[in-house]
Amino acid sequence: MEAERSLLESMRKAVEAMPDDVPLRVHLATMLFDAGLREGGSGR
């Protein structure tokens, strides 16, 4: 599970760096959903 958490954190950082990259945001949202996590929304 640590590898998954690390990957999710990297994806969050990528979204922070490129907030207008919609495919990246959708991919992160899908990963969070699949992991059963509901936090991580940017509120945008």
MARTOR-583177 format. One record per residue (C-alpha): residue number from 1; residue in three letters; x, z negated, y negated. Coordinates in steps of 0.001 Angstrom, whole numbers. Each point is the difference from the previous one (the first is absolute). Example, Ala and Ser with C-alpha at 12.3 -4.5 7.8 and 13.67 -1.06 7.14 Angstrom:
// residues 2
PT,num,residu,xx,zz,yy
PT,1,ala,12300,-7800,4500
PT,2,ser,1370,660,-3440
***
This chain:
// residues 44
PT,num,residu,xx,zz,yy
PT,1,met,0,0,0
PT,2,glu,2940,-536,-2354
PT,3,ala,791,3726,35
PT,4,glu,-3598,775,-944
PT,5,arg,90,-2503,-2861
PT,6,ser,3274,1493,-1211
PT,7,leu,-1462,3498,100
PT,8,leu,-3101,-1094,-1899
PT,9,glu,2164,-1654,-2661
PT,10,ser,2048,3186,-356
PT,11,met,-3173,2030,-348
PT,12,arg,-1310,-2387,-2676
PT,13,lys,3244,407,-1938
PT,14,ala,-257,3772,281
PT,15,val,-3548,-102,-1372
PT,16,glu,1160,-2224,-2871
PT,17,ala,2742,2523,-802
PT,18,met,-2360,3007,269
PT,19,pro,-3517,-1256,-765
PT,20,asp,-1381,3497,-606
PT,21,asp,958,1219,3491
PT,22,val,-3468,20,1528
PT,23,pro,1025,1011,3538
PT,24,leu,2489,-2879,55
PT,25,arg,-2662,-2454,-1175
PT,26,val,-2440,1253,2640
PT,27,his,2650,-318,2688
PT,28,leu,724,-3601,-1027
PT,29,ala,-3711,-799,-61
PT,30,thr,-382,1447,3491
PT,31,met,2947,-2018,1260
PT,32,leu,-1431,-3200,-1513
PT,33,phe,-3417,709,1492
PT,34,asp,1466,718,3432
PT,35,ala,1989,-3226,-195
PT,36,gly,-3205,-1905,-777
PT,37,leu,1197,-903,-3488
PT,38,arg,-2299,185,-2977
PT,39,glu,2391,-1132,-2706
PT,40,gly,2314,2348,-1807
PT,41,gly,-2513,1784,-2199
PT,42,ser,1378,879,-3392
PT,43,gly,-3281,-405,-1842
PT,44,arg,366,3464,-1478
***
